[in-house]
Amino acid sequence: MVKRFIVFSVIVVVGYIGSVMFKLYEAAKHPAQKEVAVRAQEEPSHKVYSFSFSKYKTNGTKELVIDGDSADIFSKTVVLSNVIAKAYADEQPVTVTADNGTFDKASGRVHLRDNVVATTENGAKLITESLDIFPSQKTIATEDQAIVKKDNMNIKGDGASGDSQMKNVQFKKNVTVVVQSENNGKKIPTTITCDGPLDINYDKNIAHFYKNVVAEDERGKLTADEMEVFYNKETKKVAKIVATGNVIIRNPQGNETYSDNVVYFAEEGRIILGGDTEVLYLAGSLGGKENLTGTGFEEIANIGKTKKNKEEAF
């Protein structure tokens, strides 16, 4: 009887010790596991996936190709970095690169930002800080300041849009256009500014400027309410300017003309004045007539309300 009691007591003691040791082991084990789990939840994922997307039209031709890096390629709106996008128009893409951007899978809208550069196969380049691509409409647009470069023409302005090939480009406001023309080996810039908007058609070599337009080069300065500028397709120089509304032309000698409208043939240095016109010459520029003016200008022609155009050398 005593022997059984001793054996039973030993078993109970051993069981109790084992239970205590197991609890101590679990207590030491679980905090470590919990800490690892919490740390795993707190640590951000550093995985970056390569994202590539292609969209085709119903006729099987490409409409959009976009590549970049993304941390979540399964999201409805994919956040991208190191982006290369190609929007197609007639199988000719505009290639756009940017540091960052987003792609909305449902709408197909691509928004790019930071160091955005769009380049077409016909040599046009757009530089800005943000750009939206609308592949279905074959258009691109930005609300930021943008620079467009093509051939010898640089355009800078606020808010730009155009077709995917940038054959037609519009600027909203604060526009400056610089055309670099070469004459006897010397670069001769023509600068045209306006409040905006500006519409330019590269295929037709025509630019239409609106509001407070000023065109200036070494041959003189022309201001007007509106101005159409025609470029020589071969030389890329300014060939003709058609200006309307409060037109003033001033040449390097200080002579001025005022008229309702003007056609200026830049390559010939010749103008045709239209509507109400007035021509003023700086005293001394014609020789021997300095005493005819006390204001620094001598009025030698006051056409008045003539219906006939008057042609003058510029």
C-alpha positions in Angstrom: 0.0 0.0 0.0 2.8 2.4 0.9 4.7 1.4 -2.2 1.7 2.3 -4.4 1.3 5.6 -2.7 5.0 6.5 -3.3 4.8 5.5 -7.0 1.6 7.6 -7.4 3.2 10.6 -5.7 6.3 10.3 -8.0 4.1 10.2 -11.0 2.2 13.3 -9.9 5.4 15.3 -9.2 6.9 14.3 -12.5 3.7 15.3 -14.3 3.6 18.7 -12.6 7.3 19.4 -13.4 6.7 18.4 -17.0 3.6 20.7 -17.2 5.6 23.6 -15.7 8.5 23.1 -18.1 6.1 22.9 -21.1 4.4 26.2 -20.1 7.9 27.9 -19.7 8.8 26.6 -23.2 5.6 27.9 -24.7 6.1 31.2 -23.0 9.6 31.5 -24.4 8.5 30.4 -27.9 5.3 32.4 -28.6 6.7 36.0 -28.0 9.4 35.3 -30.5 6.8 34.1 -33.0 4.6 37.1 -32.3 7.5 39.5 -32.7 8.4 38.0 -36.0 4.8 38.2 -37.2 4.5 41.9 -36.1 7.8 42.7 -37.7 6.8 41.0 -40.9 3.6 43.1 -41.0 5.4 46.4 -40.2 8.2 45.9 -42.8 7.2 47.3 -46.2 7.4 45.1 -49.2 10.4 45.9 -51.4 9.3 43.8 -54.3 9.1 45.6 -57.7 7.5 44.0 -60.6 7.9 44.7 -64.3 4.6 45.9 -65.7 3.7 45.7 -69.4 0.4 46.4 -71.1 -0.7 46.5 -74.7 -4.1 47.6 -76.1 -5.3 46.9 -79.6 -8.1 48.4 -81.7 -10.9 46.3 -83.1 -9.0 46.0 -86.4 -6.1 44.5 -84.7 -3.7 47.5 -84.8 -1.9 48.7 -81.7 -3.4 51.6 -79.8 -1.3 51.7 -76.6 1.8 50.1 -75.2 3.0 50.9 -71.7 5.9 49.5 -69.7 7.3 50.4 -66.3 8.1 49.2 -62.8 5.3 48.8 -60.2 4.9 47.5 -56.6 1.3 46.4 -57.3 0.5 45.3 -60.9 -2.9 43.9 -59.9 -4.4 47.1 -58.7 -7.1 48.8 -60.8 -4.9 51.9 -61.0 -1.3 50.8 -61.4 1.3 53.2 -59.9 4.4 53.2 -62.2 8.0 54.3 -62.2 10.6 54.4 -65.0 7.7 54.6 -67.5 7.9 54.2 -71.3 4.6 54.6 -73.1 3.8 54.5 -76.8 0.5 55.9 -78.1 -0.2 54.9 -81.7 -1.7 56.9 -84.5 -1.7 55.3 -88.0 0.9 52.8 -86.7 3.3 55.7 -85.9 3.8 56.0 -82.2 4.6 59.0 -80.0 7.1 57.6 -77.4 6.8 59.1 -73.9 9.2 58.6 -71.1 8.7 59.8 -67.5 10.0 59.1 -64.0 6.6 58.3 -62.5 3.0 57.8 -63.6 -0.3 56.0 -63.2 -2.3 53.8 -65.5 -6.1 53.3 -65.1 -6.9 49.9 -66.4 -10.6 50.6 -66.8 -10.5 53.9 -68.7 -7.0 53.4 -70.3 -6.0 56.8 -69.1 -2.3 57.3 -68.7 -1.0 60.1 -66.4 2.8 60.7 -66.4 4.8 63.1 -64.3 8.3 64.2 -63.5 10.8 64.7 -66.4 8.3 63.9 -69.1 9.6 63.8 -72.7 7.4 62.9 -75.7 9.1 62.2 -79.0 7.5 61.5 -82.4 9.0 59.8 -85.4 8.7 63.0 -87.5 11.2 64.7 -85.1 8.9 66.7 -82.8 9.7 66.7 -79.1 7.6 67.9 -76.1 9.1 68.5 -72.7 7.0 69.1 -69.6 6.5 68.0 -66.0 3.1 66.2 -66.5 1.3 64.7 -69.4 -2.0 62.9 -70.0 -2.3 60.4 -72.8 -5.8 59.6 -74.3 -5.1 56.7 -76.6 -8.7 56.4 -77.9 -8.8 60.1 -78.9 -5.1 59.9 -80.1 -4.3 63.0 -78.1 -1.9 64.2 -75.4 -2.3 67.2 -73.1 -0.7 69.0 -70.2 -1.8 71.9 -67.9 1.9 72.6 -67.0 4.4 74.7 -68.9 5.6 72.9 -72.0 8.3 73.2 -74.6 7.8 71.9 -78.1 10.9 71.6 -80.4 10.8 70.7 -84.1 13.2 71.6 -86.9 14.4 75.2 -86.2 11.4 76.2 -84.1 11.1 76.2 -80.3 7.8 76.9 -78.6 7.2 77.5 -74.9 3.9 78.2 -73.2 1.4 77.2 -70.5 -0.9 74.4 -71.2 -0.4 72.4 -74.3 -2.3 69.8 -76.3 -2.1 68.0 -79.6 -2.6 64.9 -81.6 -0.4 61.9 -80.9 2.0 62.8 -83.8 2.1 66.5 -82.7 1.2 67.6 -86.2 -1.3 70.0 -84.7 -0.4 71.6 -81.4 -2.2 74.2 -79.3 -0.9 76.3 -76.4 -3.3 78.1 -74.0 -1.3 81.2 -72.9 2.0 83.0 -72.3 3.5 81.8 -75.6 7.0 82.4 -76.9 8.1 81.1 -80.3 11.7 81.3 -81.5 12.5 80.5 -85.1 16.2 80.1 -85.9 17.0 81.0 -89.5 20.4 80.9 -91.1 21.5 83.8 -93.3 25.1 83.7 -94.8 26.2 81.3 -92.1 24.7 83.4 -89.3 21.8 82.3 -87.1 19.1 85.0 -87.2 16.3 84.4 -84.6 12.8 85.6 -85.1 10.9 85.8 -81.8 7.1 85.9 -81.6 5.2 86.2 -78.4 1.5 86.4 -77.5 -0.9 86.1 -74.6 -2.4 83.1 -76.3 -3.8 80.9 -77.4 -1.5 79.6 -80.2 -2.6 77.1 -82.9 0.2 75.6 -85.0 -0.1 73.2 -87.9 3.3 71.7 -88.8 2.0 70.0 -91.9 0.7 73.2 -93.4 3.5 75.3 -91.9 1.1 77.8 -90.4 0.9 79.3 -86.9 -2.0 81.4 -85.6 -1.3 83.7 -82.7 -3.9 85.5 -80.6 -3.9 88.5 -78.3 -1.1 91.1 -78.0 1.1 89.5 -80.6 4.7 90.8 -81.0 7.0 89.5 -83.8 10.6 90.8 -83.8 13.9 90.2 -85.6 16.8 92.2 -86.8 14.7 93.8 -89.5 12.1 95.3 -87.2 9.2 94.7 -84.9 5.5 94.1 -85.7 2.7 94.1 -83.1 -1.0 93.2 -83.7 -4.1 91.8 -82.1 -3.9 88.6 -84.2 -1.3 87.2 -86.5 -0.9 84.3 -88.9 2.7 83.3 -89.6 3.5 81.2 -92.7 6.8 79.3 -92.8 8.8 78.3 -95.9 8.5 74.5 -96.2 12.1 74.2 -97.6 14.1 76.7 -95.6 11.9 76.7 -92.4 12.2 80.5 -92.3 9.3 82.9 -91.7 8.0 83.6 -95.2 4.9 85.7 -94.7 3.0 87.4 -91.8 -0.6 88.4 -92.0 -1.5 90.7 -89.1 -4.9 92.2 -88.2 -6.1 94.6 -85.6 -4.1 97.7 -84.4 -1.0 96.7 -86.4 2.2 98.7 -85.8 5.5 98.1 -87.6 8.7 99.7 -86.5 12.0 99.3 -88.4 15.5 99.6 -87.0 15.7 103.3 -88.1 12.7 104.1 -85.9 10.2 104.6 -88.8 6.7 103.3 -88.0 3.5 102.4 -89.8 0.0 102.0 -88.3 -2.8 100.2 -90.1 -5.8 97.9 -89.6 -4.1 95.0 -91.3 -0.8 94.1 -92.9 0.7 91.5 -95.1 4.5 91.3 -94.5 6.7 89.3 -97.0 9.6 88.6 -94.7 11.9 87.2 -97.4 11.5 90.3 -99.5 11.3 92.8 -96.6 8.1 94.3 -98.1 4.7 95.1 -96.6 1.2 95.8 -97.9 -0.8 98.1 -95.6 -4.6 97.8 -95.6 -7.5 99.7 -94.1 -6.9 102.9 -92.2 -3.2 103.5 -92.5 -0.6 106.1 -91.3 3.1 106.2 -92.0 5.6 108.1 -89.8 9.3 108.6 -90.5 11.8 109.6 -87.9 13.1 113.1 -88.6 16.4 112.9 -90.5 15.8 109.5 -92.0 14.7 111.1 -95.3 17.4 113.8 -95.2 17.0 117.6 -94.9 13.6 117.5 -93.2 14.5 117.4 -89.5 13.0 120.8 -88.9 9.5 119.6 -89.9 8.8 117.9 -86.6 9.2 118.8 -83.0 8.3 115.5 -81.5 11.0 113.3 -83.1 8.7 112.0 -85.8 7.7 113.5 -89.2 4.3 112.5 -90.7 4.8 112.1 -94.4 1.7 110.1 -95.2 -1.7 110.0 -93.7 -3.8 107.8 -96.0 -7.0 108.2 -93.9 -9.9 106.0 -94.5 -8.8 104.7 -97.9 -10.2 101.5 -99.3 -7.1 100.9 -101.3 -4.1 99.0 -100.0 -0.8 100.9 -99.9 2.5 99.1 -100.5 5.6 100.3 -98.7 9.2 99.1 -98.3 10.0 98.0 -94.7 
